[in-house]
Amino acid sequence: MKIEKDVLRALKGLPNEMLVEVKDFIGSLKKARGQRRRHETEKALAKKQLATIKKWAGTDLGPGFAGREHDAVLYGGGR
């Protein structure tokens, strides 16, 4: 890509001290991006949610967590 070539061209000739700073900056960018995006893609998030739903499907969680009782807990008693 053109951007990668431009970045590499800009790095050539920089003193080692500055290259260390650039490396640290790149690391901080990667860390910040990782904290903002918990899942790489929406597809990965959907896959994880589906796995959790399948895990609990058909499980009896006791009174208050099935059918209308479940809806009452989540959405309030008026529904």
C-alpha contacts under 8 A as a table, 3 or more apart, distances in Angstrom:
res1	aa1	res2	aa2	distance
1	M	4	E	5.46
1	M	5	K	6.50
2	K	5	K	5.13
2	K	6	D	6.15
3	I	6	D	5.04
3	I	7	V	6.20
4	E	7	V	5.13
4	E	8	L	6.14
5	K	8	L	5.12
5	K	9	R	6.01
6	D	9	R	5.09
6	D	10	A	6.16
7	V	10	A	5.08
7	V	11	L	6.30
8	L	11	L	5.12
8	L	12	K	6.52
9	R	12	K	5.44
10	A	13	G	7.85
10	A	14	L	7.98
11	L	14	L	5.73
11	L	19	L	7.41
14	L	18	M	6.29
14	L	19	L	6.52
15	P	18	M	5.49
15	P	19	L	6.45
16	N	19	L	4.95
16	N	20	V	6.26
17	E	20	V	5.25
17	E	21	E	6.54
18	M	21	E	4.98
18	M	22	V	6.21
19	L	22	V	4.95
19	L	23	K	6.11
20	V	23	K	5.04
20	V	24	D	6.21
21	E	24	D	5.10
21	E	25	F	6.12
22	V	25	F	5.00
22	V	26	I	6.18
23	K	26	I	5.15
23	K	27	G	6.26
24	D	27	G	5.04
24	D	28	S	6.27
25	F	28	S	5.11
25	F	29	L	6.26
26	I	29	L	5.07
26	I	30	K	6.26
27	G	30	K	5.18
27	G	31	K	6.17
28	S	31	K	5.05
28	S	32	A	6.07
29	L	32	A	5.17
29	L	33	R	6.12
30	K	33	R	5.15
30	K	34	G	6.13
31	K	34	G	5.10
31	K	35	Q	6.35
32	A	35	Q	5.19
32	A	36	R	6.40
33	R	36	R	5.22
33	R	37	R	6.16
34	G	37	R	5.28
34	G	38	R	6.50
35	Q	38	R	6.34
37	R	40	E	6.53
39	H	42	E	7.06
39	H	44	A	6.42
39	H	45	L	5.98
40	E	44	A	6.65
40	E	45	L	7.96
41	T	44	A	5.24
41	T	45	L	6.55
42	E	45	L	4.99
42	E	46	A	6.10
43	K	46	A	5.09
43	K	47	K	6.12
44	A	47	K	5.04
44	A	48	K	6.25
45	L	48	K	5.15
45	L	49	Q	6.20
46	A	49	Q	5.06
46	A	50	L	6.07
47	K	50	L	5.14
47	K	51	A	6.21
48	K	51	A	5.12
48	K	52	T	6.32
49	Q	52	T	5.13
49	Q	53	I	6.19
50	L	53	I	5.03
50	L	54	K	6.12
51	A	54	K	5.15
51	A	55	K	6.13
52	T	55	K	4.98
52	T	56	W	6.43
53	I	56	W	5.37
53	I	57	A	5.79
54	K	57	A	5.02
56	W	59	T	5.41
60	D	65	F	7.94
60	D	66	A	7.37
61	L	65	F	5.89
61	L	66	A	7.24
62	G	65	F	6.11
62	G	66	A	7.40
63	P	66	A	6.84
63	P	69	E	7.44
64	G	69	E	4.62
64	G	70	H	5.63
64	G	73	V	7.06
65	F	69	E	5.64
65	F	70	H	4.16
65	F	71	D	7.96
65	F	73	V	7.49
66	A	69	E	5.56
66	A	70	H	4.76
66	A	71	D	7.90
67	G	70	H	5.34
67	G	71	D	6.61
68	R	71	D	5.03
68	R	72	A	6.09
69	E	72	A	5.00
69	E	73	V	6.26
70	H	73	V	5.23
70	H	74	L	6.31
71	D	74	L	5.10
71	D	75	Y	5.63
71	D	76	G	7.16
71	D	77	G	7.87
71	D	79	R	7.41
72	A	75	Y	5.41
72	A	76	G	4.62
72	A	77	G	4.52
72	A	78	G	7.28
72	A	79	R	6.68
73	V	76	G	5.72
73	V	77	G	7.13
75	Y	78	G	7.93
75	Y	79	R	7.25
76	G	79	R	6.75
